[in-house]
Structure formats: structure tokens, C-alpha cells
Amino acid sequence: MVEKFAASGVRPGNADLYQTAVDILKQKGCDESLIETILPGKFGLFSDRPLLWLWRFSARQSKPVLPWGESLGAERKCPQTPDPRGKGRSPNWSSIFSDSSKPLVVEVGCGMGVSLLGLASKNVFHVEECSQTSHDILGIQWSNCNFIGGDLNSVLVGYASGIARRWGISDKAAFAACSADDLLRWIRESYPGDVELIVVQYPSPYRLDDGLVNPGNEQLPSSPASGFMVTESLLQTANELLRSSGGKLLLQSNCEDVAVTMRHLATNCAGFVCVDVPDTMLEANEDRALRLPLRTLRWVKMGGERAAGQGWSASPLLPSRGTSETDVSCRLNGTPVHRCIMQPGIGVIRKIDSKL
């Protein structure tokens, strides 16, 4: 029960609630190591157990299709909501953010918005809750940014918006029930500030065609070129947004073939180049082969390119406060996560190799 309270956004500083839970567990003779994790000031939304609860909830959601009439305004703060067909007016950004001139951090396909909520609340909570990664390749002043996430699932967007309001950060963290393309288009057309970072993490994968009779989940897009969120057009829009501001694109997935495909799309079709990372994944770690997902084992058997070498990071690239529920699930299950940072480069945008 206490993990559900935490998942609903009850802050670690709510000493009475968490102390009551501690007292009950002690009376029942529960393990001391478990009790230690929920001591007041230590347990909250970004603890492992609440994030796993959110991951299980999110994983049960069906893959929605956005109705034509549904668009930006999940927080009901924007009176001028754009039409996905391009006929509507641009968002009134000053009604969404208290200062719309601040740099913007964007997550497309944000799901429950956990990463953005954590990054947006870094200066709201106590210092011990805001630890950083050992290196900060992004160099972003998170407390000086606005944050916006978009996802097709209005249930997940509603959760993120509700937490933002509960924590008093809805004037800097907004969420929209919309497609990835629409979100970036609205930002390109009218957002007054720079775009500091665009995050694409754990997009719903496409079906992996390795000749099997049963190719997998029928809800998934049939191929990278048919229904997959990350498209050549999306990445080219991202390039336009980031080029003028010197911003970066973060790509990560727990499906190795998806990560490789996204990076190839970004470099071959959208004019991005890979950024060197401090902790490079030098080679595919075969010591973890028994923990590789079945999909990755199929990809390796097909002779697929591995997510290793220049630009592939062995360590998280966001501050620890930006950890998502999927990050936690992967870490606890020993599932590799494949990450890279991209930035707009100089050169001709080329068509992607049809074999990828």
C-alpha cells in the first residue's frame, strides 16, 4: 500500500504517513532491510518499488491511436489548442509556462512522464534526493528549464499532469495527449525559447521480422517504416529545433535493434552526428548473454549490428533524478539499455540504407 501512496506522488517528506507504515511493519516483524527503505525522507516516487509499480501499470496499457480532435492541453491550461491536421492555432505558451522564454526539454512518447517530473522537480526536493550521474555530458541547468512531454495515451498523460499539479511544478512541466510529430511541429512553429534537449526513450518497438511464422505482438508497428514513432520526418524536425540552439538528442532503448535503427535514422536521414561519451560500451558484453531479451537474441542470430563502440554509453546519461520506471525495471532484471547522444552535424542528409 505504501508504494502506491508513493506512486501517487506523496512526497518523502510526509513523515507521519511513512512513519506509520514503518511502525506497522515493525509490529508485524517484517525484514529490517525492507523497513529501512521506507523510512521518512527516503521513500518516494523515485524509489525502486513505486517505479516498478508504475512500470507494471504502464505495461498493461493498450497502444492508443490519437483521435483527430484531441491535442495539446492535457492540463487544461491552454485555450488555443492546435488541430492535428494543421488547421488550429499555435499553443499559447505563456498560459502553459510561467516563463516561456526558458530553454525547453522535450520528451516525445513520454508515457507517465516520470523522467521529466524528476528533472523538473530537482530544485523542489531535498538535496539527498537529487544526486547526479558521475558525469554530466549534457551540461544542462535543469532548474532553469521548462519541460514538456507528449504521448498518445491520455491516461498516462493525465497521471503526469496530476503529479505536476500536486507538486506545484505545473507552471514549468506540461504534458500533452498528442503525437510526437505534432508536439515537435508546435514547438518549431511557435515556442519562443531554445530547445535544450529532445529525449526519445523506450519507444514502443516494431515487430522484428526474422522469418518466424509468429512475428510477435500484433499491437506493435509492423516495421520501422510503418507505424514506428521515430521517423525520418520526426528526426529532421528535431534537427531543425536543436541546430540553432546547440541542443542535443538523447536516444535509448532496451531493444538493441531499435536503438541501432534509431541511430542510423538520425545519422543517415536527419543530419545528426554521434557525441563521444565518457563511459563507452566498447563491445557487446557477451557475459550478459543469458540475460539478453529474446528479441535481442533473435537480432544477434540474424547478424544484426550491435550497439557497441563509439558513442554507445554503458552508463545512464541523464541525472539519477531523470530515471524512468523502465530504467528501474531494466536494471533490476539485468536487461541492457542502449544509449547515445546526438547533435546536429554538418553535411548532406542522406537516405537510409534499405537493409537497416
Stockholm file with secondary structure:
# STOCKHOLM 1.0

chainA/1-356         MVEKFAASGVRPGNADLYQTAVDILKQKGCDESLIETILPGKFGLFSDRPLLWLWRFSARQSKPVLPWGESLGAERKCPQTPDPRGKGRSPNWSSIFSDSSKPLVVEVGCGMGVSLLGLASKNVFHVEECSQTSHDILGIQWSNCNFIGGDLNSVLVGYASGIARRWGISDKAAFAACSADDLLRWIRESYPGDVELIVVQYPSPYRLDDGLVNPGNEQLPSSPASGFMVTESLLQTANELLRSSGGKLLLQSNCEDVAVTMRHLATNCAGFVCVDVPDTMLEANEDRALRLPLRTLRWVKMGGERAAGQGWSASPLLPSRGTSETDVSCRLNGTPVHRCIMQPGIGVIRKIDSKL
#=GR chainA/1-356 SS CHHHHHHTTCCTTCHHHHHHHHHHHHHTTCCHHHHHHTSTTTCSTTSHHHHHHHHHHHHTSCCCCCCTTCCSCTTSCCSSCCCTTTTSCCCCHHHHCSCTTSCEEEEETCTTCHHHHHHHTTTTSCGGGCCCCSCCSSCCCGGGCEEEEEESCHHHHHHHHHHHHHTTCTTTEEEEESCHHHHHHHHHHHCCSCEEEEEEESCCCCCCCSSCSSCSCTTSCSBTTBBCSCCHHHHHHHHHHHHTTTCEEEEEESSHHHHHHHHHHHHHHSCEEECCCSSBCCSCCGGGGGGSCHHHHHHHHTTCCCSCSTTCBSSCCSCGGGCCHHHHHHHHHTCCCEEEEEEECSSCCCCCCTTC
#=GC SS_cons         CHHHHHHTTCCTTCHHHHHHHHHHHHHTTCCHHHHHHTSTTTCSTTSHHHHHHHHHHHHTSCCCCCCTTCCSCTTSCCSSCCCTTTTSCCCCHHHHCSCTTSCEEEEETCTTCHHHHHHHTTTTSCGGGCCCCSCCSSCCCGGGCEEEEEESCHHHHHHHHHHHHHTTCTTTEEEEESCHHHHHHHHHHHCCSCEEEEEEESCCCCCCCSSCSSCSCTTSCSBTTBBCSCCHHHHHHHHHHHHTTTCEEEEEESSHHHHHHHHHHHHHHSCEEECCCSSBCCSCCGGGGGGSCHHHHHHHHTTCCCSCSTTCBSSCCSCGGGCCHHHHHHHHHTCCCEEEEEEECSSCCCCCCTTC
//
